[in-house]
Amino acid sequence: MVKRQAYQPILITDARRSQDDQLTSRQKRYVLMMGIRVACIVAGAILVGAKAPLLWLWLPLCAFGMVLIPWLAVLLANDRPPKEEHRLANRFQPRGRDETPPMALSAEERPHKVIDAEP
């Protein structure tokens, strides 16, 4: 006798973003952060050239941006959404003695979500 897995429909609101969507948003974030880094480099060069007041304050801030932003940009560009935590662990979790699998219940007894537009 072969056990059947419980059927659990996926709601469209629970669906994950596509790989292409994720990649595009990470690329945009990376380009934006590197643009901010370029702005820090240009601002530092202009401040040195103009011998601006409080140069001792502005240059370390620009340098901090030039060093920290590329590191953060790479980390965030390589970041992906977390994987489903312990996918196999959910299958092998022991059920309570009086807990029945969802497909063993009739349609009326199965737990379901109700979406109501009115309060």
C-alpha positions as CSV (number, residue, x, y, z in Angstrom):
1,M,0.0,0.0,0.0
2,V,1.5,3.4,-1.1
3,K,0.9,6.4,1.2
4,R,-0.3,9.5,-0.6
5,Q,1.0,12.9,0.4
6,A,-1.4,15.4,1.7
7,Y,-2.4,17.9,-1.0
8,Q,-1.9,21.5,0.1
9,P,-2.8,24.1,-2.4
10,I,-0.5,27.1,-2.8
11,L,-2.1,30.6,-2.5
12,I,-0.9,33.1,-5.1
13,T,-0.1,35.5,-2.3
14,D,2.3,32.9,-0.8
15,A,4.2,32.3,-4.0
16,R,7.8,33.2,-4.1
17,R,9.2,35.8,-6.6
18,S,10.7,34.3,-9.7
19,Q,14.5,33.9,-10.1
20,D,14.6,36.6,-12.8
21,D,12.7,39.0,-10.6
22,Q,15.1,38.4,-7.7
23,L,18.2,38.8,-9.9
24,T,16.9,42.0,-11.4
25,S,16.2,43.6,-8.1
26,R,19.7,42.6,-6.7
27,Q,21.3,44.0,-9.8
28,K,19.5,47.3,-9.4
29,R,20.4,47.5,-5.8
30,Y,24.1,46.8,-6.6
31,V,24.2,49.5,-9.3
32,L,22.6,52.0,-7.0
33,M,25.1,51.3,-4.2
34,M,28.1,51.5,-6.6
35,G,26.7,54.8,-7.9
36,I,26.7,56.1,-4.3
37,R,30.3,55.0,-4.0
38,V,31.2,56.9,-7.1
39,A,29.5,60.0,-5.7
40,C,31.7,59.6,-2.5
41,I,34.8,59.4,-4.6
42,V,33.9,62.5,-6.6
43,A,32.8,64.4,-3.5
44,G,36.1,63.6,-1.8
45,A,38.1,64.7,-4.9
46,I,36.1,68.0,-5.1
47,L,36.5,68.6,-1.3
48,V,40.3,68.1,-1.5
49,G,40.6,70.3,-4.7
50,A,38.5,73.1,-3.2
51,K,40.3,72.9,0.2
52,A,36.9,72.9,1.9
53,P,36.4,73.9,5.6
54,L,36.1,70.9,7.9
55,L,38.1,68.7,5.5
56,W,39.3,66.6,8.4
57,L,35.6,65.6,9.0
58,W,34.4,65.1,5.4
59,L,37.3,63.1,4.0
60,P,37.0,60.2,6.6
61,L,33.2,60.1,5.9
62,C,33.9,59.9,2.1
63,A,36.6,57.2,2.7
64,F,34.3,55.3,5.0
65,G,31.6,55.3,2.2
66,M,34.2,54.3,-0.4
67,V,35.3,51.3,1.6
68,L,32.1,50.1,3.3
69,I,29.6,50.5,0.4
70,P,31.3,48.1,-2.0
71,W,31.5,45.4,0.7
72,L,27.8,45.9,1.5
73,A,26.9,46.0,-2.2
74,V,28.5,42.6,-2.9
75,L,26.9,41.1,0.2
76,L,23.4,42.3,-0.7
77,A,23.8,41.4,-4.4
78,N,24.6,37.8,-3.5
79,D,21.8,37.6,-0.9
80,R,18.9,35.4,-1.7
81,P,15.6,34.8,0.1
82,P,16.0,32.2,2.8
83,K,15.3,28.6,1.8
84,E,12.4,26.8,3.3
85,E,13.6,25.9,6.8
86,H,14.1,22.2,7.2
87,R,12.0,21.0,4.3
88,L,12.5,17.4,5.1
89,A,12.0,17.9,8.8
90,N,8.4,18.9,8.2
91,R,7.7,15.6,6.5
92,F,9.0,13.5,9.3
93,Q,7.6,15.4,12.3
94,P,5.6,13.0,14.5
95,R,1.9,13.9,14.6
96,G,-0.1,13.9,17.7
97,R,-2.2,10.7,18.3
98,D,-5.5,12.4,17.7
99,E,-4.2,14.6,14.8
100,T,-5.3,13.3,11.4
101,P,-3.7,14.3,8.1
102,P,-5.6,17.0,6.2
103,M,-6.6,14.7,3.3
104,A,-8.1,12.2,5.7
105,L,-10.7,14.8,6.6
106,S,-13.8,15.6,4.6
107,A,-14.0,18.9,2.7
108,E,-16.1,20.5,5.4
109,E,-13.7,19.4,8.2
110,R,-10.5,20.5,6.5
111,P,-9.0,23.7,7.8
112,H,-9.3,26.5,5.3
113,K,-8.6,30.2,5.0
114,V,-11.5,32.6,4.7
115,I,-10.9,35.9,2.9
116,D,-13.5,38.4,3.6
117,A,-13.5,41.9,2.2
118,E,-16.0,43.3,4.7
119,P,-15.2,43.8,8.4
